[in-house]
Amino acid sequence: MRILIADDHAIVRRGLREILLDEYPSAVIVEASDAEELLKKIFQDKWDLVISDLNMPGRGGLDALKQIKLAFPKLPVLIMSIYSEDQYAVRAFRAGASGYFNKNSIHEELFNAIESVRNGKKYITATVAEKLADALPLQGDKKPHQLLSDREFEVFKLLATGKTVSEIANQLSLSSNTVSTYRARILEKMNLHSNNALMRYALEQKLL
């Protein structure tokens, strides 16, 4: 089995490699440190499985996931994240993920997820299934943050943590003007008027 793992923290990649090799000693495991390197290696060889972090510098994990599924729709991609299922699971599955799990539960869920996708199934926890069901209401019933695009939601989350436009631009490898445009769209879609209002909303919705 050929596995490509992507995470911007070397210690996470090393730990994941050791966990995988304990269970699959003959597996070939290749690492990528960000989304751009992940996409580059995707096209360089054939893979049986991709395990990718969601939150990486520059192009985000969701953007990379969409590109992977466009080029290789049958390639299973497992998404791991520090974010709870409440925040990104539905977006990840809509983008083509085969499974989503929190990094804090990686020891309990990783191999169940791998075996599920190797058998052609998706790995959906009970929590994720509930969130997917909650996402079914009509557009008019959605909460304001659910109306945001994936990139807008990413910028919203960073604004809500108190980061400035320039800090977000640097983290996401975007121009400050682009981030400012995203901010304006976010405020308009959510009918809010300031960063402080975004922070209050994020806290009330338990998105931080």
C-alpha positions in Angstrom: 0.0 0.0 0.0 1.3 3.4 -1.0 0.3 6.2 1.4 0.9 9.9 1.0 0.7 11.9 4.2 0.6 15.7 4.4 1.0 17.9 7.5 3.0 21.0 8.1 4.4 19.7 11.4 7.3 17.3 11.0 6.7 15.7 14.4 3.1 14.9 13.4 4.3 13.3 10.1 6.9 11.3 11.9 4.4 10.1 14.5 1.8 9.2 11.9 4.5 7.3 9.9 5.4 5.2 12.9 1.8 4.4 13.7 1.1 3.3 10.1 4.2 1.2 9.8 3.4 -0.6 13.1 0.1 -1.8 11.5 1.3 -2.0 7.8 5.0 -2.9 7.9 5.3 -3.2 4.1 3.6 0.1 3.3 5.4 2.7 1.3 4.9 6.1 3.1 5.8 9.4 1.5 5.5 12.8 3.3 4.5 16.3 2.2 4.9 19.4 4.4 2.2 21.6 2.8 -0.6 21.5 0.3 1.6 22.6 -2.7 4.0 19.7 -2.0 1.1 17.4 -1.6 -0.4 18.3 -5.0 3.0 18.0 -6.6 3.6 14.5 -5.3 0.1 13.4 -6.1 0.9 13.8 -9.8 4.4 12.2 -9.5 3.3 8.7 -8.6 0.3 6.4 -8.0 -1.2 6.3 -4.5 -3.6 4.0 -2.7 -4.4 6.5 0.1 -3.9 10.1 1.1 -4.0 11.3 4.7 -4.0 15.1 4.9 -4.2 17.7 7.5 -6.9 20.3 6.9 -5.0 23.4 8.2 -1.8 24.0 6.3 0.0 27.2 5.3 -0.8 28.7 1.8 -3.4 26.7 -0.1 -5.6 25.1 2.5 -6.4 21.4 2.9 -9.9 21.8 1.5 -8.5 23.5 -1.7 -6.0 20.7 -2.1 -8.7 18.1 -1.6 -10.8 19.6 -4.3 -7.9 19.5 -6.7 -7.1 15.9 -5.9 -10.6 14.8 -6.4 -10.8 16.6 -9.8 -7.8 14.8 -11.1 -8.2 11.4 -9.2 -11.9 11.1 -8.2 -11.5 7.5 -7.0 -8.4 8.1 -4.8 -9.5 8.0 -1.1 -8.5 11.0 1.0 -8.8 11.0 4.7 -8.8 14.4 6.4 -7.5 14.9 9.9 -7.8 18.1 11.8 -7.5 19.8 15.1 -11.0 21.2 14.4 -14.0 19.3 15.7 -16.5 17.7 13.3 -18.8 20.6 14.0 -16.7 23.0 12.0 -15.3 21.3 8.9 -16.6 17.7 8.5 -19.5 18.6 6.3 -17.3 20.9 4.1 -14.7 18.1 3.8 -17.2 15.5 2.7 -18.7 17.9 0.2 -15.2 18.5 -1.2 -14.8 14.7 -1.7 -13.2 13.4 1.5 -13.5 9.7 2.2 -13.3 10.3 6.0 -12.8 12.9 8.6 -11.4 12.6 12.1 -10.0 14.7 14.9 -6.3 14.5 15.5 -7.0 14.0 19.2 -8.7 10.7 18.4 -6.2 9.5 15.8 -5.2 6.4 17.7 -8.9 5.3 18.1 -10.1 6.1 14.6 -7.2 6.0 12.1 -7.2 2.2 11.3 -11.0 1.9 11.2 -11.0 4.8 8.7 -8.3 3.2 6.6 -10.0 -0.2 6.5 -13.3 1.5 5.6 -11.9 3.4 2.6 -9.9 0.3 1.5 -13.2 -1.5 1.2 -14.7 1.3 -0.9 -16.7 2.9 1.9 -16.6 6.3 3.6 -15.6 6.6 7.2 -18.3 8.5 9.0 -18.5 8.7 12.8 -21.8 9.1 14.6 -21.0 12.7 15.2 -20.2 13.4 11.6 -23.4 11.6 10.5 -25.4 13.9 12.8 -23.7 17.0 11.3 -24.3 15.8 7.8 -28.0 15.3 8.7 -28.1 18.8 10.2 -26.7 20.3 7.0 -29.7 19.1 5.0 -32.1 22.0 5.7 -33.0 24.3 2.9 -30.8 27.4 2.2 -33.1 29.7 4.1 -32.7 27.6 7.2 -29.0 27.7 7.3 -27.0 29.6 9.9 -25.1 32.6 8.6 -21.7 30.9 8.7 -23.0 28.0 6.7 -23.6 30.4 3.8 -19.9 31.1 3.5 -17.7 29.5 0.9 -14.9 27.3 2.2 -12.3 30.0 1.7 -14.6 32.6 3.3 -15.1 30.3 6.2 -11.4 29.9 6.6 -10.9 33.7 6.7 -13.8 34.1 9.0 -12.3 31.7 11.5 -9.0 33.6 11.5 -10.7 37.0 11.8 -12.7 35.6 14.7 -9.4 34.6 16.5 -8.3 38.3 16.3 -5.8 38.0 13.5 -5.3 41.1 11.3 -5.8 41.3 7.6 -2.1 41.3 7.0 -1.5 38.4 9.3 -4.2 36.4 7.5 -2.8 37.3 4.1 0.7 36.1 5.2 -0.7 32.8 6.6 -2.8 32.0 3.5 -0.3 33.4 1.0 -2.9 35.9 -0.3 -2.7 39.6 -0.9 -4.0 42.0 1.8 -6.5 43.3 -0.8 -7.8 39.8 -1.4 -8.3 39.2 2.3 -10.0 42.6 2.7 -12.4 41.6 -0.1 -13.1 38.3 1.6 -13.7 40.1 4.9 -16.2 42.5 3.2 -18.1 39.5 1.7 -18.2 37.7 5.0 -19.6 40.7 6.9 -22.2 41.2 4.2 -23.3 37.5 4.0 -23.5 37.3 7.8 -25.1 40.7 8.2 -22.5 41.7 10.7 -20.5 45.0 10.8 -17.2 44.5 12.6 -14.5 42.0 13.6 -15.8 42.1 17.2 -19.2 41.0 16.0 -17.5 38.1 14.1 -15.8 37.1 17.4 -19.0 37.2 19.4 -20.8 35.1 16.7 -18.0 32.5 16.6 -18.1 32.2 20.4 -21.9 32.0 20.5 -21.8 29.2 17.9 -18.9 27.4 19.6 -16.7 27.7 16.4 -13.6 28.6 18.4 
